[in-house]
Amino acid sequence: MTGYELKEFRKSHTLNQETMSRLLGLSKRQYQRLERSENPIKEEYAEALLSGEIIPKEKSQSCYGVPF
């Protein structure tokens, strides 16, 4: 997975750079460098993303903790 593919992956999951950097355990600046890079990203990051291991679950719709 290249930086461009990482960016497309992030956008397809409607995540921002701050959220993705937090999920990968990186600073926002480090994450931005990954997206700009033409080189492949670390294999462990790619595997975790593609397996769905680090994508946050959908937020439940609730109001003050009470589902509606």
N, CA, C and O atoms as a Tripos MOL2 file, in Angstrom:
@<TRIPOS>MOLECULE
protein
  272   271    68     0     0
PROTEIN
NO_CHARGES

@<TRIPOS>ATOM
      1 N           0.8600   -1.1690    0.0000 N.3       1 MET1
      2 CA          0.0000    0.0000    0.0000 C.3       1 MET1
      3 C           0.9060    1.2320    0.0000 C.2       1 MET1
      4 O           1.7690    1.3840    0.8650 O.2       1 MET1
      5 N           0.6970    2.0960   -0.9750 N.am      2 THR2
      6 CA          1.4680    3.3380   -1.0630 C.3       2 THR2
      7 C           0.7600    4.4510   -0.2970 C.2       2 THR2
      8 O          -0.3550    4.2750    0.1950 O.2       2 THR2
      9 N           1.4280    5.5990   -0.2070 N.am      3 GLY3
     10 CA          0.8250    6.7410    0.4660 C.3       3 GLY3
     11 C          -0.4740    7.1730   -0.1970 C.2       3 GLY3
     12 O          -1.4390    7.5250    0.4820 O.2       3 GLY3
     13 N          -0.4960    7.1430   -1.5340 N.am      4 TYR4
     14 CA         -1.7130    7.5190   -2.2570 C.3       4 TYR4
     15 C          -2.8540    6.5570   -1.9200 C.2       4 TYR4
     16 O          -3.9850    6.9860   -1.6920 O.2       4 TYR4
     17 N          -2.5550    5.2670   -1.8900 N.am      5 GLU5
     18 CA         -3.5750    4.2670   -1.5580 C.3       5 GLU5
     19 C          -4.0470    4.4200   -0.1160 C.2       5 GLU5
     20 O          -5.2190    4.2010    0.1880 O.2       5 GLU5
     21 N          -3.1310    4.7940    0.7640 N.am      6 LEU6
     22 CA         -3.4860    5.0450    2.1600 C.3       6 LEU6
     23 C          -4.4710    6.2080    2.2510 C.2       6 LEU6
     24 O          -5.4500    6.1460    2.9950 O.2       6 LEU6
     25 N          -4.2070    7.2570    1.4970 N.am      7 LYS7
     26 CA         -5.0960    8.4250    1.4840 C.3       7 LYS7
     27 C          -6.4750    8.0450    0.9500 C.2       7 LYS7
     28 O          -7.4920    8.4510    1.5120 O.2       7 LYS7
     29 N          -6.5100    7.2760   -0.1210 N.am      8 GLU8
     30 CA         -7.7850    6.8360   -0.6840 C.3       8 GLU8
     31 C          -8.5420    5.9450    0.3000 C.2       8 GLU8
     32 O          -9.7640    6.0370    0.4150 O.2       8 GLU8
     33 N          -7.8180    5.0900    1.0030 N.am      9 PHE9
     34 CA         -8.4230    4.2300    2.0170 C.3       9 PHE9
     35 C          -9.0580    5.0830    3.1070 C.2       9 PHE9
     36 O         -10.1980    4.8490    3.5090 O.2       9 PHE9
     37 N          -8.3060    6.0770    3.5820 N.am     10 ARG10
     38 CA         -8.8110    6.9690    4.6330 C.3      10 ARG10
     39 C         -10.0710    7.6870    4.1760 C.2      10 ARG10
     40 O         -11.0550    7.7550    4.9130 O.2      10 ARG10
     41 N         -10.0390    8.2170    2.9730 N.am     11 LYS11
     42 CA        -11.2000    8.9460    2.4530 C.3      11 LYS11
     43 C         -12.4020    8.0250    2.2590 C.2      11 LYS11
     44 O         -13.5380    8.4350    2.4990 O.2      11 LYS11
     45 N         -12.1680    6.8060    1.8330 N.am     12 SER12
     46 CA        -13.2800    5.8750    1.6130 C.3      12 SER12
     47 C         -13.9590    5.4840    2.9240 C.2      12 SER12
     48 O         -15.1170    5.0640    2.9260 O.2      12 SER12
     49 N         -13.2440    5.6210    4.0330 N.am     13 HIS13
     50 CA        -13.8080    5.3260    5.3510 C.3      13 HIS13
     51 C         -14.2160    6.6070    6.0820 C.2      13 HIS13
     52 O         -14.5210    6.5790    7.2750 O.2      13 HIS13
     53 N         -14.2190    7.7220    5.3590 N.am     14 THR14
     54 CA        -14.5890    9.0490    5.8820 C.3      14 THR14
     55 C         -13.9050    9.3740    7.2080 C.2      14 THR14
     56 O         -14.5390    9.8220    8.1620 O.2      14 THR14
     57 N         -12.5980    9.1370    7.2400 N.am     15 LEU15
     58 CA        -11.7970    9.4740    8.4120 C.3      15 LEU15
     59 C         -10.9000   10.6550    8.0770 C.2      15 LEU15
     60 O         -10.5030   10.8300    6.9250 O.2      15 LEU15
     61 N         -10.5810   11.4620    9.0750 N.am     16 ASN16
     62 CA         -9.6490   12.5550    8.8340 C.3      16 ASN16
     63 C          -8.2360   12.1120    9.2100 C.2      16 ASN16
     64 O          -8.0450   11.0430    9.7890 O.2      16 ASN16
     65 N          -7.2560   12.9420    8.8770 N.am     17 GLN17
     66 CA         -5.8630   12.5840    9.1300 C.3      17 GLN17
     67 C          -5.5810   12.4330   10.6180 C.2      17 GLN17
     68 O          -4.8090   11.5610   11.0170 O.2      17 GLN17
     69 N          -6.1880   13.2580   11.4250 N.am     18 GLU18
     70 CA         -5.9650   13.1930   12.8690 C.3      18 GLU18
     71 C          -6.4170   11.8450   13.4360 C.2      18 GLU18
     72 O          -5.7180   11.2390   14.2470 O.2      18 GLU18
     73 N          -7.5800   11.3910   13.0050 N.am     19 THR19
     74 CA         -8.0960   10.1050   13.4760 C.3      19 THR19
     75 C          -7.2150    8.9560   13.0020 C.2      19 THR19
     76 O          -6.8890    8.0610   13.7820 O.2      19 THR19
     77 N          -6.8310    8.9730   11.7350 N.am     20 MET20
     78 CA         -5.9780    7.9040   11.2030 C.3      20 MET20
     79 C          -4.6290    7.8780   11.9000 C.2      20 MET20
     80 O          -4.1120    6.8040   12.2060 O.2      20 MET20
     81 N          -4.0540    9.0460   12.1530 N.am     21 SER21
     82 CA         -2.7530    9.0700   12.8220 C.3      21 SER21
     83 C          -2.8650    8.4810   14.2230 C.2      21 SER21
     84 O          -1.9790    7.7480   14.6620 O.2      21 SER21
     85 N          -3.9450    8.7960   14.9210 N.am     22 ARG22
     86 CA         -4.1600    8.2570   16.2670 C.3      22 ARG22
     87 C          -4.3200    6.7380   16.2160 C.2      22 ARG22
     88 O          -3.7610    6.0270   17.0510 O.2      22 ARG22
     89 N          -5.0770    6.2420   15.2460 N.am     23 LEU23
     90 CA         -5.2900    4.8000   15.1190 C.3      23 LEU23
     91 C          -3.9950    4.0420   14.8200 C.2      23 LEU23
     92 O          -3.8110    2.9080   15.2610 O.2      23 LEU23
     93 N          -3.1020    4.6860   14.0640 N.am     24 LEU24
     94 CA         -1.8340    4.0450   13.7170 C.3      24 LEU24
     95 C          -0.7520    4.2870   14.7640 C.2      24 LEU24
     96 O           0.3350    3.7150   14.6790 O.2      24 LEU24
     97 N          -1.0430    5.1310   15.7470 N.am     25 GLY25
     98 CA         -0.0580    5.4260   16.7830 C.3      25 GLY25
     99 C           1.0300    6.3660   16.3130 C.2      25 GLY25
    100 O           2.1690    6.2880   16.7730 O.2      25 GLY25
    101 N           0.6780    7.2600   15.3910 N.am     26 LEU26
    102 CA          1.6280    8.2190   14.8370 C.3      26 LEU26
    103 C           1.1910    9.6360   15.1680 C.2      26 LEU26
    104 O           0.0400    9.8810   15.5310 O.2      26 LEU26
    105 N           2.1400   10.5730   15.0350 N.am     27 SER27
    106 CA          1.7450   11.9740   15.1320 C.3      27 SER27
    107 C           1.0720   12.3440   13.8150 C.2      27 SER27
    108 O           1.2420   11.6540   12.8100 O.2      27 SER27
    109 N           0.3170   13.4240   13.8230 N.am     28 LYS28
    110 CA         -0.3580   13.8460   12.5970 C.3      28 LYS28
    111 C           0.6680   14.1550   11.5150 C.2      28 LYS28
    112 O           0.4480   13.8430   10.3440 O.2      28 LYS28
    113 N           1.7780   14.7610   11.8950 N.am     29 ARG29
    114 CA          2.8340   15.0990   10.9350 C.3      29 ARG29
    115 C           3.4400   13.8310   10.3080 C.2      29 ARG29
    116 O           3.6710   13.7860    9.1000 O.2      29 ARG29
    117 N           3.6920   12.8150   11.1250 N.am     30 GLN30
    118 CA          4.2250   11.5530   10.5970 C.3      30 GLN30
    119 C           3.2330   10.9210    9.6270 C.2      30 GLN30
    120 O           3.6220   10.3880    8.5880 O.2      30 GLN30
    121 N           1.9520   10.9850    9.9750 N.am     31 TYR31
    122 CA          0.9320   10.4150    9.1030 C.3      31 TYR31
    123 C           0.8790   11.1670    7.7740 C.2      31 TYR31
    124 O           0.7590   10.5490    6.7160 O.2      31 TYR31
    125 N           0.9670   12.4900    7.8230 N.am     32 GLN32
    126 CA          0.9380   13.2850    6.5990 C.3      32 GLN32
    127 C           2.1000   12.9130    5.6840 C.2      32 GLN32
    128 O           1.9430   12.8650    4.4640 O.2      32 GLN32
    129 N           3.2610   12.6500    6.2710 N.am     33 ARG33
    130 CA          4.4160   12.2180    5.4740 C.3      33 ARG33
    131 C           4.1360   10.8800    4.7940 C.2      33 ARG33
    132 O           4.5160   10.6690    3.6420 O.2      33 ARG33
    133 N           3.4720    9.9820    5.5110 N.am     34 LEU34
    134 CA          3.1290    8.6830    4.9130 C.3      34 LEU34
    135 C           2.2420    8.8680    3.6890 C.2      34 LEU34
    136 O           2.4720    8.2470    2.6520 O.2      34 LEU34
    137 N           1.2370    9.7150    3.8080 N.am     35 GLU35
    138 CA          0.3080    9.9260    2.6870 C.3      35 GLU35
    139 C           0.9990   10.5490    1.4860 C.2      35 GLU35
    140 O           0.6330   10.2600    0.3470 O.2      35 GLU35
    141 N           1.9860   11.3940    1.7180 N.am     36 ARG36
    142 CA          2.6800   12.0570    0.6140 C.3      36 ARG36
    143 C           3.7350   11.1710   -0.0380 C.2      36 ARG36
    144 O           4.1830   11.4500   -1.1500 O.2      36 ARG36
    145 N           4.1260   10.1170    0.6430 N.am     37 SER37
    146 CA          5.1980    9.2590    0.1540 C.3      37 SER37
    147 C           4.7290    8.3760   -1.0020 C.2      37 SER37
    148 O           3.5970    7.8930   -1.0180 O.2      37 SER37
    149 N           5.6180    8.1810   -1.9540 N.am     38 GLU38
    150 CA          5.3300    7.2630   -3.0610 C.3      38 GLU38
    151 C           5.7890    5.8480   -2.7250 C.2      38 GLU38
    152 O           5.4960    4.9010   -3.4560 O.2      38 GLU38
    153 N           6.5090    5.7110   -1.6190 N.am     39 ASN39
    154 CA          7.0100    4.4010   -1.1910 C.3      39 ASN39
    155 C           5.9200    3.6370   -0.4560 C.2      39 ASN39
    156 O           4.9780    4.2350    0.0660 O.2      39 ASN39
    157 N           6.0460    2.3220   -0.4150 N.am     40 PRO40
    158 CA          5.0750    1.5260    0.3460 C.3      40 PRO40
    159 C           5.1520    1.8600    1.8360 C.2      40 PRO40
    160 O           6.2260    2.1530    2.3600 O.2      40 PRO40
    161 N           4.0120    1.8130    2.5040 N.am     41 ILE41
    162 CA          3.9950    2.0380    3.9430 C.3      41 ILE41
    163 C           4.4020    0.7420    4.6380 C.2      41 ILE41
    164 O           4.4940   -0.3040    3.9960 O.2      41 ILE41
    165 N           4.6460    0.8040    5.9430 N.am     42 LYS42
    166 CA          5.0380   -0.3970    6.6830 C.3      42 LYS42
    167 C           3.9780   -1.4790    6.4980 C.2      42 LYS42
    168 O           2.7760   -1.2110    6.5110 O.2      42 LYS42
    169 N           4.4500   -2.6850    6.3290 N.am     43 GLU43
    170 CA          3.5470   -3.8090    6.0890 C.3      43 GLU43
    171 C           2.5610   -4.0030    7.2400 C.2      43 GLU43
    172 O           1.4020   -4.3530    7.0160 O.2      43 GLU43
    173 N           3.0220   -3.7750    8.4720 N.am     44 GLU44
    174 CA          2.1370   -3.9590    9.6310 C.3      44 GLU44
    175 C           0.9640   -2.9770    9.5910 C.2      44 GLU44
    176 O          -0.1450   -3.3290    9.9940 O.2      44 GLU44
    177 N           1.1910   -1.7500    9.1100 N.am     45 TYR45
    178 CA          0.1040   -0.7780    8.9870 C.3      45 TYR45
    179 C          -0.8820   -1.2270    7.9210 C.2      45 TYR45
    180 O          -2.0940   -1.2090    8.1340 O.2      45 TYR45
    181 N          -0.3530   -1.6300    6.7730 N.am     46 ALA46
    182 CA         -1.2130   -2.0530    5.6650 C.3      46 ALA46
    183 C          -2.0670   -3.2560    6.0600 C.2      46 ALA46
    184 O          -3.2620   -3.2930    5.7710 O.2      46 ALA46
    185 N          -1.4580   -4.2320    6.7150 N.am     47 GLU47
    186 CA         -2.2000   -5.4280    7.1230 C.3      47 GLU47
    187 C          -3.3000   -5.0860    8.1180 C.2      47 GLU47
    188 O          -4.4150   -5.5970    8.0200 O.2      47 GLU47
    189 N          -2.9830   -4.2140    9.0820 N.am     48 ALA48
    190 CA         -3.9770   -3.8330   10.0880 C.3      48 ALA48
    191 C          -5.1410   -3.0840    9.4480 C.2      48 ALA48
    192 O          -6.2950   -3.2900    9.8230 O.2      48 ALA48
    193 N          -4.8420   -2.2210    8.4880 N.am     49 LEU49
    194 CA         -5.9020   -1.4690    7.8140 C.3      49 LEU49
    195 C          -6.7730   -2.3790    6.9590 C.2      49 LEU49
    196 O          -8.0010   -2.3110    7.0170 O.2      49 LEU49
    197 N          -6.1370   -3.2240    6.1730 N.am     50 LEU50
    198 CA         -6.8830   -4.0770    5.2510 C.3      50 LEU50
    199 C          -7.6840   -5.1590    5.9620 C.2      50 LEU50
    200 O          -8.7120   -5.6050    5.4520 O.2      50 LEU50
    201 N          -7.2260   -5.5840    7.1300 N.am     51 SER51
    202 CA         -7.9570   -6.6040    7.8830 C.3      51 SER51
    203 C          -9.1150   -6.0050    8.6750 C.2      51 SER51
    204 O          -9.9600   -6.7320    9.1970 O.2      51 SER51
    205 N          -9.1510   -4.6660    8.7630 N.am     52 GLY52
    206 CA        -10.1990   -4.0080    9.5400 C.3      52 GLY52
    207 C          -9.8790   -3.9530   11.0150 C.2      52 GLY52
    208 O         -10.7250   -3.5820   11.8280 O.2      52 GLY52
    209 N          -8.6650   -4.3190   11.3610 N.am     53 GLU53
    210 CA         -8.2530   -4.3980   12.7580 C.3      53 GLU53
    211 C          -8.2680   -3.0450   13.4650 C.2      53 GLU53
    212 O          -8.5680   -2.9840   14.6580 O.2      53 GLU53
    213 N          -7.9550   -1.9670   12.7610 N.am     54 ILE54
    214 CA         -7.8460   -0.6780   13.4470 C.3      54 ILE54
    215 C          -8.8520    0.3710   12.9980 C.2      54 ILE54
    216 O          -8.7390    1.5340   13.3850 O.2      54 ILE54
    217 N          -9.8140   -0.0110   12.2040 N.am     55 ILE55
    218 CA        -10.8450    0.9470   11.8090 C.3      55 ILE55
    219 C         -11.8770    1.0210   12.9250 C.2      55 ILE55
    220 O         -12.3660   -0.0120   13.3810 O.2      55 ILE55
    221 N         -12.2170    2.2340   13.3750 N.am     56 PRO56
    222 CA        -13.1800    2.3510   14.4730 C.3      56 PRO56
    223 C         -14.5500    1.8320   14.0750 C.2      56 PRO56
    224 O         -14.9470    1.9150   12.9130 O.2      56 PRO56
    225 N         -15.2520    1.3070   15.0320 N.am     57 LYS57
    226 CA        -16.6130    0.8290   14.8010 C.3      57 LYS57
    227 C         -17.5260    2.0250   14.5880 C.2      57 LYS57
    228 O         -17.2230    3.1390   15.0140 O.2      57 LYS57
    229 N         -18.6450    1.7800   13.9240 N.am     58 GLU58
    230 CA        -19.6100    2.8570   13.7140 C.3      58 GLU58
    231 C         -20.1250    3.3520   15.0540 C.2      58 GLU58
    232 O         -20.3630    2.5710   15.9750 O.2      58 GLU58
    233 N         -20.2890    4.6500   15.1440 N.am     59 LYS59
    234 CA        -20.8140    5.2320   16.3720 C.3      59 LYS59
    235 C         -22.3040    4.9370   16.4630 C.2      59 LYS59
    236 O         -23.0360    5.0430   15.4790 O.2      59 LYS59
    237 N         -22.7320    4.5710   17.6450 N.am     60 SER60
    238 CA        -24.1640    4.3350   17.8180 C.3      60 SER60
    239 C         -24.8640    5.6760   17.9310 C.2      60 SER60
    240 O         -24.3320    6.6230   18.5110 O.2      60 SER60
    241 N         -26.0270    5.7440   17.3880 N.am     61 GLN61
    242 CA        -26.7940    6.9760   17.4750 C.3      61 GLN61
    243 C         -27.5360    6.9850   18.7910 C.2      61 GLN61
    244 O         -28.4310    6.1720   19.0220 O.2      61 GLN61
    245 N         -27.1630    7.9000   19.6380 N.am     62 SER62
    246 CA        -27.8280    7.9900   20.9250 C.3      62 SER62
    247 C         -27.8580    9.4390   21.3810 C.2      62 SER62
    248 O         -27.1210   10.2900   20.8820 O.2      62 SER62
    249 N         -28.7090    9.6820   22.3170 N.am     63 CYS63
    250 CA        -28.8280   11.0160   22.8890 C.3      63 CYS63
    251 C         -28.6640   10.8700   24.3980 C.2      63 CYS63
    252 O         -29.5110   10.2790   25.0670 O.2      63 CYS63
    253 N         -27.5870   11.4030   24.9200 N.am     64 TYR64
    254 CA        -27.3010   11.3190   26.3540 C.3      64 TYR64
    255 C         -27.2370    9.8740   26.8350 C.2      64 TYR64
    256 O         -27.7170    9.5550   27.9220 O.2      64 TYR64
    257 N         -26.6480    9.0090   26.0300 N.am     65 GLY65
    258 CA        -26.4730    7.6220   26.4240 C.3      65 GLY65
    259 C         -27.6970    6.7450   26.2440 C.2      65 GLY65
    260 O         -27.6430    5.5500   26.5340 O.2      65 GLY65
    261 N         -28.8020    7.3120   25.7710 N.am     66 VAL66
    262 CA        -30.0280    6.5380   25.5820 C.3      66 VAL66
    263 C         -30.2130    6.2990   24.0920 C.2      66 VAL66
    264 O         -30.3800    7.2570   23.3370 O.2      66 VAL66
    265 N         -30.1860    5.0390   23.6460 N.am     67 PRO67
    266 CA        -30.3820    4.7630   22.2180 C.3      67 PRO67
    267 C         -31.7580    5.2310   21.7420 C.2      67 PRO67
    268 O         -32.7430    5.1680   22.4780 O.2      67 PRO67
    269 N         -31.7990    5.6950   20.5160 N.am     68 PHE68
    270 CA        -33.0920    6.0740   19.9360 C.3      68 PHE68
    271 C         -33.2050    5.5900   18.5230 C.2      68 PHE68
    272 O         -34.2250    5.8170   17.8730 O.2      68 PHE68
@<TRIPOS>BOND
     1     1     2 1
     2     2     3 1
     3     3     4 2
     4     3     5 am
     5     5     6 1
     6     6     7 1
     7     7     8 2
     8     7     9 am
     9     9    10 1
    10    10    11 1
    11    11    12 2
    12    11    13 am
    13    13    14 1
    14    14    15 1
    15    15    16 2
    16    15    17 am
    17    17    18 1
    18    18    19 1
    19    19    20 2
    20    19    21 am
    21    21    22 1
    22    22    23 1
    23    23    24 2
    24    23    25 am
    25    25    26 1
    26    26    27 1
    27    27    28 2
    28    27    29 am
    29    29    30 1
    30    30    31 1
    31    31    32 2
    32    31    33 am
    33    33    34 1
    34    34    35 1
    35    35    36 2
    36    35    37 am
    37    37    38 1
    38    38    39 1
    39    39    40 2
    40    39    41 am
    41    41    42 1
    42    42    43 1
    43    43    44 2
    44    43    45 am
    45    45    46 1
    46    46    47 1
    47    47    48 2
    48    47    49 am
    49    49    50 1
    50    50    51 1
    51    51    52 2
    52    51    53 am
    53    53    54 1
    54    54    55 1
    55    55    56 2
    56    55    57 am
    57    57    58 1
    58    58    59 1
    59    59    60 2
    60    59    61 am
    61    61    62 1
    62    62    63 1
    63    63    64 2
    64    63    65 am
    65    65    66 1
    66    66    67 1
    67    67    68 2
    68    67    69 am
    69    69    70 1
    70    70    71 1
    71    71    72 2
    72    71    73 am
    73    73    74 1
    74    74    75 1
    75    75    76 2
    76    75    77 am
    77    77    78 1
    78    78    79 1
    79    79    80 2
    80    79    81 am
    81    81    82 1
    82    82    83 1
    83    83    84 2
    84    83    85 am
    85    85    86 1
    86    86    87 1
    87    87    88 2
    88    87    89 am
    89    89    90 1
    90    90    91 1
    91    91    92 2
    92    91    93 am
    93    93    94 1
    94    94    95 1
    95    95    96 2
    96    95    97 am
    97    97    98 1
    98    98    99 1
    99    99   100 2
   100    99   101 am
   101   101   102 1
   102   102   103 1
   103   103   104 2
   104   103   105 am
   105   105   106 1
   106   106   107 1
   107   107   108 2
   108   107   109 am
   109   109   110 1
   110   110   111 1
   111   111   112 2
   112   111   113 am
   113   113   114 1
   114   114   115 1
   115   115   116 2
   116   115   117 am
   117   117   118 1
   118   118   119 1
   119   119   120 2
   120   119   121 am
   121   121   122 1
   122   122   123 1
   123   123   124 2
   124   123   125 am
   125   125   126 1
   126   126   127 1
   127   127   128 2
   128   127   129 am
   129   129   130 1
   130   130   131 1
   131   131   132 2
   132   131   133 am
   133   133   134 1
   134   134   135 1
   135   135   136 2
   136   135   137 am
   137   137   138 1
   138   138   139 1
   139   139   140 2
   140   139   141 am
   141   141   142 1
   142   142   143 1
   143   143   144 2
   144   143   145 am
   145   145   146 1
   146   146   147 1
   147   147   148 2
   148   147   149 am
   149   149   150 1
   150   150   151 1
   151   151   152 2
   152   151   153 am
   153   153   154 1
   154   154   155 1
   155   155   156 2
   156   155   157 am
   157   157   158 1
   158   158   159 1
   159   159   160 2
   160   159   161 am
   161   161   162 1
   162   162   163 1
   163   163   164 2
   164   163   165 am
   165   165   166 1
   166   166   167 1
   167   167   168 2
   168   167   169 am
   169   169   170 1
   170   170   171 1
   171   171   172 2
   172   171   173 am
   173   173   174 1
   174   174   175 1
   175   175   176 2
   176   175   177 am
   177   177   178 1
   178   178   179 1
   179   179   180 2
   180   179   181 am
   181   181   182 1
   182   182   183 1
   183   183   184 2
   184   183   185 am
   185   185   186 1
   186   186   187 1
   187   187   188 2
   188   187   189 am
   189   189   190 1
   190   190   191 1
   191   191   192 2
   192   191   193 am
   193   193   194 1
   194   194   195 1
   195   195   196 2
   196   195   197 am
   197   197   198 1
   198   198   199 1
   199   199   200 2
   200   199   201 am
   201   201   202 1
   202   202   203 1
   203   203   204 2
   204   203   205 am
   205   205   206 1
   206   206   207 1
   207   207   208 2
   208   207   209 am
   209   209   210 1
   210   210   211 1
   211   211   212 2
   212   211   213 am
   213   213   214 1
   214   214   215 1
   215   215   216 2
   216   215   217 am
   217   217   218 1
   218   218   219 1
   219   219   220 2
   220   219   221 am
   221   221   222 1
   222   222   223 1
   223   223   224 2
   224   223   225 am
   225   225   226 1
   226   226   227 1
   227   227   228 2
   228   227   229 am
   229   229   230 1
   230   230   231 1
   231   231   232 2
   232   231   233 am
   233   233   234 1
   234   234   235 1
   235   235   236 2
   236   235   237 am
   237   237   238 1
   238   238   239 1
   239   239   240 2
   240   239   241 am
   241   241   242 1
   242   242   243 1
   243   243   244 2
   244   243   245 am
   245   245   246 1
   246   246   247 1
   247   247   248 2
   248   247   249 am
   249   249   250 1
   250   250   251 1
   251   251   252 2
   252   251   253 am
   253   253   254 1
   254   254   255 1
   255   255   256 2
   256   255   257 am
   257   257   258 1
   258   258   259 1
   259   259   260 2
   260   259   261 am
   261   261   262 1
   262   262   263 1
   263   263   264 2
   264   263   265 am
   265   265   266 1
   266   266   267 1
   267   267   268 2
   268   267   269 am
   269   269   270 1
   270   270   271 1
   271   271   272 2
@<TRIPOS>SUBSTRUCTURE
     1 MET1         2 RESIDUE 1 A MET
     2 THR2         6 RESIDUE 1 A THR
     3 GLY3        10 RESIDUE 1 A GLY
     4 TYR4        14 RESIDUE 1 A TYR
     5 GLU5        18 RESIDUE 1 A GLU
     6 LEU6        22 RESIDUE 1 A LEU
     7 LYS7        26 RESIDUE 1 A LYS
     8 GLU8        30 RESIDUE 1 A GLU
     9 PHE9        34 RESIDUE 1 A PHE
    10 ARG10       38 RESIDUE 1 A ARG
    11 LYS11       42 RESIDUE 1 A LYS
    12 SER12       46 RESIDUE 1 A SER
    13 HIS13       50 RESIDUE 1 A HIS
    14 THR14       54 RESIDUE 1 A THR
    15 LEU15       58 RESIDUE 1 A LEU
    16 ASN16       62 RESIDUE 1 A ASN
    17 GLN17       66 RESIDUE 1 A GLN
    18 GLU18       70 RESIDUE 1 A GLU
    19 THR19       74 RESIDUE 1 A THR
    20 MET20       78 RESIDUE 1 A MET
    21 SER21       82 RESIDUE 1 A SER
    22 ARG22       86 RESIDUE 1 A ARG
    23 LEU23       90 RESIDUE 1 A LEU
    24 LEU24       94 RESIDUE 1 A LEU
    25 GLY25       98 RESIDUE 1 A GLY
    26 LEU26      102 RESIDUE 1 A LEU
    27 SER27      106 RESIDUE 1 A SER
    28 LYS28      110 RESIDUE 1 A LYS
    29 ARG29      114 RESIDUE 1 A ARG
    30 GLN30      118 RESIDUE 1 A GLN
    31 TYR31      122 RESIDUE 1 A TYR
    32 GLN32      126 RESIDUE 1 A GLN
    33 ARG33      130 RESIDUE 1 A ARG
    34 LEU34      134 RESIDUE 1 A LEU
    35 GLU35      138 RESIDUE 1 A GLU
    36 ARG36      142 RESIDUE 1 A ARG
    37 SER37      146 RESIDUE 1 A SER
    38 GLU38      150 RESIDUE 1 A GLU
    39 ASN39      154 RESIDUE 1 A ASN
    40 PRO40      158 RESIDUE 1 A PRO
    41 ILE41      162 RESIDUE 1 A ILE
    42 LYS42      166 RESIDUE 1 A LYS
    43 GLU43      170 RESIDUE 1 A GLU
    44 GLU44      174 RESIDUE 1 A GLU
    45 TYR45      178 RESIDUE 1 A TYR
    46 ALA46      182 RESIDUE 1 A ALA
    47 GLU47      186 RESIDUE 1 A GLU
    48 ALA48      190 RESIDUE 1 A ALA
    49 LEU49      194 RESIDUE 1 A LEU
    50 LEU50      198 RESIDUE 1 A LEU
    51 SER51      202 RESIDUE 1 A SER
    52 GLY52      206 RESIDUE 1 A GLY
    53 GLU53      210 RESIDUE 1 A GLU
    54 ILE54      214 RESIDUE 1 A ILE
    55 ILE55      218 RESIDUE 1 A ILE
    56 PRO56      222 RESIDUE 1 A PRO
    57 LYS57      226 RESIDUE 1 A LYS
    58 GLU58      230 RESIDUE 1 A GLU
    59 LYS59      234 RESIDUE 1 A LYS
    60 SER60      238 RESIDUE 1 A SER
    61 GLN61      242 RESIDUE 1 A GLN
    62 SER62      246 RESIDUE 1 A SER
    63 CYS63      250 RESIDUE 1 A CYS
    64 TYR64      254 RESIDUE 1 A TYR
    65 GLY65      258 RESIDUE 1 A GLY
    66 VAL66      262 RESIDUE 1 A VAL
    67 PRO67      266 RESIDUE 1 A PRO
    68 PHE68      270 RESIDUE 1 A PHE
